[in-house]
Amino acid sequence: MATRIYLNRKGFFGLLALVLSIGLMIATANSDAATNAQTQAGWQLLQREETGLVVAMRHAIAPGTGDPANFKLGDCSTQRNLSAQGRTQAKQIGAEFRNRNIKVVRVLSSQWCRCLETAKLINLGKVEPFPALNSFFRDRSTEARQTGTIRKLILDNRNTKGAIILVTHQVNITAITDIVPQSGEAVILKGSRQGKIQIIGRIGGF
């Protein structure tokens, strides 16, 4: 004989909340596992030292959005900057590259202070300020020109052995890849002979 269980309204909603909570925990665990697997695959790709690999990295953690109204290029006191957590994150990223013996041939950075500081703290080579990597969050009029310059850089280096790191902003990476990276996350790109930019990996989780 089947057993019937009756729940009052309070019991029903309590059970529903429990089921939803468990479902969320399972989904989060699956998402984390997928991210970890993707990141490991990205590291392995970089370790193989293939030609033409360009790592487009979003700057480390800098709380907030955009920049203050009095923003001035070259004056960090007017900008949104890395937090202590962000500086630690940047150092961890650099340590991962070194621990895995990944060859880095160039480090290019946006001229924004949070990007320059990230690029310096990863400590993977001389930092080259590169205006095409500057944020166009507040002024989209330069988006096409800047993105075109970065696409050309990727295509021109498709035969370069070792990784080129570009430290930039979310909007710049999204313009090329349609991916919205987290702080410190990177998308691995490669140019094809047909003039296309291929997304071939991602690394994150710092």
C-alpha positions as CSV (number, residue, x, y, z in Angstrom):
1,M,0.0,0.0,0.0
2,A,1.4,3.4,-1.0
3,T,2.1,5.9,1.8
4,R,0.8,9.4,1.3
5,I,2.6,12.4,2.8
6,Y,0.6,15.5,3.4
7,L,2.3,18.9,3.8
8,N,0.8,22.2,4.9
9,R,1.7,25.4,3.1
10,K,4.6,26.2,5.4
11,G,6.0,22.6,5.0
12,F,5.6,22.7,1.2
13,F,7.5,26.0,0.7
14,G,10.2,24.8,3.1
15,L,10.7,21.6,1.1
16,L,10.7,23.6,-2.2
17,A,13.4,25.9,-0.8
18,L,15.5,22.9,0.2
19,V,15.2,21.3,-3.2
20,L,16.1,24.6,-4.9
21,S,19.1,25.1,-2.6
22,I,20.4,21.6,-3.4
23,G,19.9,22.2,-7.1
24,L,21.9,25.4,-6.9
25,M,24.7,23.7,-5.0
26,I,24.9,21.0,-7.7
27,A,24.8,23.5,-10.5
28,T,27.6,25.6,-8.9
29,A,29.7,22.5,-8.3
30,N,29.3,21.5,-12.0
31,S,30.1,25.0,-13.1
32,D,33.3,25.1,-11.0
33,A,34.4,21.7,-12.3
34,A,33.9,22.8,-15.9
35,T,35.9,26.0,-15.2
36,N,38.7,24.0,-13.6
37,A,38.8,21.6,-16.5
38,Q,38.8,24.5,-19.0
39,T,41.6,26.2,-17.2
40,Q,43.8,23.1,-17.0
41,A,43.3,22.6,-20.8
42,G,44.4,26.2,-21.3
43,W,47.5,25.8,-19.2
44,Q,48.4,22.7,-21.1
45,L,48.0,24.5,-24.4
46,L,50.4,27.3,-23.3
47,Q,52.9,24.7,-22.1
48,R,53.1,23.2,-25.5
49,E,54.6,26.4,-26.8
50,E,52.7,26.5,-30.0
51,T,53.1,29.5,-32.3
52,G,50.8,32.4,-32.4
53,L,49.4,32.3,-28.9
54,V,48.1,35.6,-27.6
55,V,46.7,35.7,-24.0
56,A,44.2,38.5,-23.6
57,M,44.0,39.0,-19.9
58,R,41.6,41.2,-17.9
59,H,43.3,43.2,-15.2
60,A,43.2,41.9,-11.7
61,I,40.5,42.8,-9.1
62,A,39.8,46.5,-9.0
63,P,36.5,47.1,-7.2
64,G,33.9,49.2,-8.9
65,T,32.9,50.0,-12.5
66,G,34.4,52.3,-15.0
67,D,36.4,55.3,-13.7
68,P,35.7,58.5,-11.7
69,A,34.5,61.5,-13.6
70,N,37.8,63.3,-13.0
71,F,39.8,60.4,-14.6
72,K,43.2,61.4,-16.0
73,L,45.5,59.2,-17.9
74,G,48.8,58.9,-16.0
75,D,47.3,60.0,-12.6
76,C,46.5,56.9,-10.7
77,S,44.8,58.9,-7.9
78,T,42.0,59.7,-10.3
79,Q,41.5,56.1,-11.4
80,R,39.9,52.9,-10.2
81,N,42.9,50.8,-9.0
82,L,43.7,47.3,-7.8
83,S,42.7,46.4,-4.3
84,A,45.0,44.4,-2.0
85,Q,43.2,41.3,-3.2
86,G,43.8,42.3,-6.8
87,R,47.5,42.8,-6.2
88,T,47.7,39.3,-4.6
89,Q,45.7,37.9,-7.5
90,A,48.1,39.4,-10.1
91,K,51.1,37.9,-8.3
92,Q,49.4,34.5,-8.2
93,I,48.8,34.6,-12.0
94,G,52.4,35.4,-12.6
95,A,53.5,32.6,-10.3
96,E,51.3,30.1,-12.2
97,F,53.0,31.0,-15.5
98,R,56.5,30.6,-14.0
99,N,55.7,27.4,-12.1
100,R,54.5,25.9,-15.4
101,N,57.5,27.2,-17.3
102,I,55.4,29.0,-19.9
103,K,57.5,31.0,-22.3
104,V,56.3,34.6,-22.5
105,V,57.9,36.7,-25.3
106,R,56.0,40.1,-24.7
107,V,53.8,41.7,-22.2
108,L,51.7,44.6,-23.5
109,S,49.3,46.6,-21.3
110,S,46.6,49.2,-21.4
111,Q,47.9,52.6,-20.1
112,W,45.3,52.5,-17.3
113,C,47.0,52.2,-13.9
114,R,45.1,49.0,-12.9
115,C,46.3,47.3,-16.0
116,L,49.9,48.5,-15.8
117,E,50.1,47.4,-12.1
118,T,48.7,44.0,-13.0
119,A,51.2,43.7,-15.8
120,K,54.1,44.6,-13.5
121,L,53.0,42.4,-10.7
122,I,52.7,39.2,-12.9
123,N,56.4,39.9,-13.4
124,L,56.7,38.0,-16.7
125,G,58.8,40.5,-18.7
126,K,59.2,44.1,-19.6
127,V,55.8,45.9,-19.7
128,E,55.1,47.8,-22.9
129,P,52.2,50.3,-22.6
130,F,50.0,49.8,-25.7
131,P,47.3,52.4,-26.3
132,A,45.1,50.1,-28.4
133,L,44.5,48.1,-25.2
134,N,43.1,51.2,-23.4
135,S,39.5,51.0,-22.2
136,F,36.7,52.4,-24.4
137,F,34.1,51.9,-21.7
138,R,33.2,55.6,-21.6
139,D,33.9,56.4,-25.3
140,R,32.9,53.8,-27.9
141,S,34.0,56.0,-30.8
142,T,37.5,54.4,-30.7
143,E,36.3,50.8,-30.3
144,A,36.5,49.8,-34.0
145,R,40.0,51.3,-34.5
146,Q,41.4,49.9,-31.3
147,T,39.9,46.4,-31.9
148,G,41.3,46.5,-35.4
149,T,44.8,47.2,-34.1
150,I,44.6,44.3,-31.7
151,R,43.3,41.9,-34.4
152,K,46.2,42.9,-36.6
153,L,48.7,42.3,-33.8
154,I,47.3,38.8,-33.2
155,L,47.3,38.0,-37.0
156,D,50.8,39.4,-37.5
157,N,52.2,37.2,-34.7
158,R,50.6,33.9,-35.8
159,N,54.1,32.5,-36.4
160,T,55.6,33.8,-33.1
161,K,56.7,31.0,-30.7
162,G,55.8,31.7,-27.1
163,A,52.9,33.6,-25.6
164,I,52.2,37.3,-25.9
165,I,50.3,38.7,-23.0
166,L,47.8,41.6,-23.4
167,V,46.7,43.1,-20.1
168,T,43.5,45.0,-20.9
169,H,39.8,45.5,-19.9
170,Q,36.6,43.5,-20.1
171,V,35.1,45.7,-22.9
172,N,38.2,45.2,-25.1
173,I,38.2,41.4,-24.7
174,T,34.5,41.2,-25.2
175,A,34.7,43.2,-28.4
176,I,37.0,40.6,-29.9
177,T,35.6,37.4,-28.4
178,D,32.0,38.1,-27.2
179,I,33.3,36.6,-23.8
180,V,32.8,38.6,-20.6
181,P,35.9,37.6,-18.5
182,Q,36.1,37.9,-14.8
183,S,38.9,39.9,-13.2
184,G,42.2,38.2,-13.8
185,E,40.7,35.8,-16.3
186,A,42.3,35.3,-19.7
187,V,41.2,34.2,-23.2
188,I,43.8,32.5,-25.4
189,L,43.6,33.6,-29.0
190,K,45.3,32.7,-32.2
191,G,45.2,34.1,-35.7
192,S,44.5,31.9,-38.7
193,R,45.8,32.1,-42.3
194,Q,42.3,33.1,-43.4
195,G,42.5,36.2,-41.2
196,K,40.2,35.0,-38.5
197,I,40.8,35.2,-34.7
198,Q,40.3,31.8,-33.0
199,I,39.4,31.3,-29.4
200,I,41.4,28.3,-28.4
201,G,41.4,28.4,-24.6
202,R,40.7,30.2,-21.3
203,I,42.4,30.4,-18.0
204,G,40.9,31.7,-14.7
205,G,39.9,30.8,-11.2
206,F,42.5,32.9,-9.4
